[in-house]
Amino acid sequence: MKDKKAVVNGLIYALLIGIFCGAVGIAFNYAVKYTAALRGKFPILAAMIVMLVLGPVIVGINKWFKVPGFKATEGVIQAIRDDADMDIKVTPAAFIGLWLTGLAESSGTKEGGSFQIGAPIALWLGRKLSIEAPAKKQLIMCAVAAGFAAILGLPFFGAVLAAEVAFNKLEIKYLPYTAVSAAVSYALAVLLKAPRLRYAVKFSFNVPVLHLLGFVVIAAIAGALGRLMLYIFDWAGKGTGIIKNANVRVLVFGAAGAALVLLLNTQVYLSGGNVITAALAGSSNWYDFILKIFFLALLSKAGYKTGLLPQTIVIGGAFGGIAAVLLGIDPAMAVAAGMVGIVGGVSFCPAATFFLGMNMFGFSWQGIIFCAVFAVLGTLCGGRHAYYANKIPSVTEKK
């Protein structure tokens, strides 16, 4: 009887978290959408000035909200592992900090919002309601699932990632709760017509065998590229860490990024949308994915609250696009292979990565097979070092 009561209580909390966290997540989704539209109207020089002016503000957000020890997405994942509490003030700090980052440098802040904004709300609900609350980790996991459903439109990915990300394996016992939160949140997002992360890719086996082999190779190399990205992040952290003062650091390296943007005369490597459009059309530049990695590493380590997942998807898609050009194969399927493969490589979450592909490209039977292969290969070639698993390799550590 006690177990049944715990299950019922858990499902009630999952439902409420889906509603509350979903509503806040949808508000953030629209805030980012309109901010991106506003920022797109800035002349390039004005946009870079805004980026530099907002840098110290973004760095100081947690201090101003009196949550200086909070470690963003890493902090949420650690709270799941430790079954720990979180201050409700993290929600406005994350919301405003991530929104300002979107205004400052148009990066993929939605992933950070999916993790950070809802978790404190879920824990607050657990404290305030009179019914017996589940473990804190379960509340946070439901919030993460609701966040990805509302902010990125990825309910399946969110539900599975929440049950996989902190454990280095899929904890199936939590799936009913994360699935309920994700489903309710996604229903609200669809009802309110919130933006969703979708790409038009038609999977088919009706291509030459060598083309199929090409897609497989792209997914495998993209997974290895994901691991290389983690080393690059470590190098970037060591480099930017030379400047100890956070305000000075964000100004110096923000200025370096702004100078490169002005030199290239394009902001495409900050936002990434046009990079994917070009990749899907088979007109990628060979250096697109390299510059995306550089900007992501530089600005994230400088202090801007950049999101890993959307930017990693763009990097993988850009890599797949140029590989398609070189191999003479279908660019859309190659882009999909790069996207799914690289996420497997940086996350070490094969089940969640598979459902990410399904959410982004649709549930065709061909897509199911392709995405399963891409996710497994990307994860295997990425190795056990993973951003989400908090196992980022250090290039300076002694072996």
TASUL-V134936 format. One record per helix or strand of 3 or more residues. SS is the DSSP state (A for helix, B for strand). FROM is the first residue (numbers start at 1). TO is the last residue. If there is no record, write none. Layout:
SS&FROM&TO  SS&FROM&TO
//
This chain:
A&2&39  A&44&64  A&72&82  A&89&105  A&110&128  A&136&152  A&155&164  A&172&191  A&209&240  A&246&264  A&268&271  A&273&280  A&288&302  A&308&327  A&331&347  A&350&361  A&365&382
//
